[in-house]
Amino acid sequence: MLYFIPTPIGNLNDISFHSLEILQKCKLFLCEDTRVCKSLIHLLNEKFNLEIKPDKYLALHTHNEKDFLAKIDEDFFKQDIAYLSDAGMPGISDPGQFLIEYAIKNNIDYEVLTGSNAALLALVSSAFCKKEFIFMGFLANKNPQRQKDIENLMLNPYPSIVYEAPTRILNLVEEISKIDPLREIFIIKEATKKFETKFRAEALEVLEKLKTMDLRGEWCVVVNAKEKQFHQNTLCEQDIYELDLSLKAKAKLLSKINAKSPKENYQKLLLS
């Protein structure tokens, strides 16, 4: 069996009994980072008085997964294997998804265990979610795509969860404040760890608080949904066709809603 094991995002006590049972059973560990994995296993053995002793640790991450899986033989998965990302649930803004797809396509038995997940922890802590939510993971770290990601985030009709690096957290909240300074957001740093910090307020207030803080650590942000605008009309392609604009201007507008290039839309307009 191939096991995908969530690891604690901070507090070691968040590891499940099921995970500890499987870790003791497996002799091969596939890891996002072997050094991080070895350190975690050492701490778990020490804390829970266990003897988790795999025969081998192998690195399997987003930079080598294709080459790694192309080189293994058909007997590789005829053993109990544990896959661990550095912290949290494999496949959620962490490596692991590619390996699961590989298992599905090659009829390899696998099991995903339940465990720590920063996104759901932050969402529940925010009290924003009534039913639906949107998980956006890490936004692009460079403009102009980053700016587009933030603008889309602010238009979402449901609470939206974002992971952010300490070097970009201030920028993110600044951009949110520029678009809607009164939008409520929830922010949490170092979830489940000794110095966990969390607060909920309007974006502008959160921004001022961040300016006084040590920003080092892992951040998760939940942005409340955009207020529903009743009587708001949705612009469709036919509406754009009927506008009193040049073909070039119409082509640019169409490209923003139909994912086609302005050139493609221009040619279509010429024929219409």
Stockholm file with secondary structure:
# STOCKHOLM 1.0

chainA/1-272         MLYFIPTPIGNLNDISFHSLEILQKCKLFLCEDTRVCKSLIHLLNEKFNLEIKPDKYLALHTHNEKDFLAKIDEDFFKQDIAYLSDAGMPGISDPGQFLIEYAIKNNIDYEVLTGSNAALLALVSSAFCKKEFIFMGFLANKNPQRQKDIENLMLNPYPSIVYEAPTRILNLVEEISKIDPLREIFIIKEATKKFETKFRAEALEVLEKLKTMDLRGEWCVVVNAKEKQFHQNTLCEQDIYELDLSLKAKAKLLSKINAKSPKENYQKLLLS
#=GR chainA/1-272 SS CEEECCBCSSCGGGSCHHHHHHHHHCSEEEESCHHHHHHHHHHHHHHHTCCCCCSEEEECCTTTHHHHHHHCCTTTTSSCEEEECSSBCTTSSSTTHHHHHHHHHTTCCEEECCCCCHHHHHHHHHTCCSSCCEEEEECCSSTTHHHHHHHHHHHCSSCEEEEECTTTHHHHHHHHHHHCTTCEEEEEESTTSTTCEEEEEEHHHHHHHHTTSCCCSCEEEEECCCCCCTTCCCCCHHHHHTSSSCHHHHHHHHHHHHCCCHHHHHHHHHHC
#=GC SS_cons         CEEECCBCSSCGGGSCHHHHHHHHHCSEEEESCHHHHHHHHHHHHHHHTCCCCCSEEEECCTTTHHHHHHHCCTTTTSSCEEEECSSBCTTSSSTTHHHHHHHHHTTCCEEECCCCCHHHHHHHHHTCCSSCCEEEEECCSSTTHHHHHHHHHHHCSSCEEEEECTTTHHHHHHHHHHHCTTCEEEEEESTTSTTCEEEEEEHHHHHHHHTTSCCCSCEEEEECCCCCCTTCCCCCHHHHHTSSSCHHHHHHHHHHHHCCCHHHHHHHHHHC
//
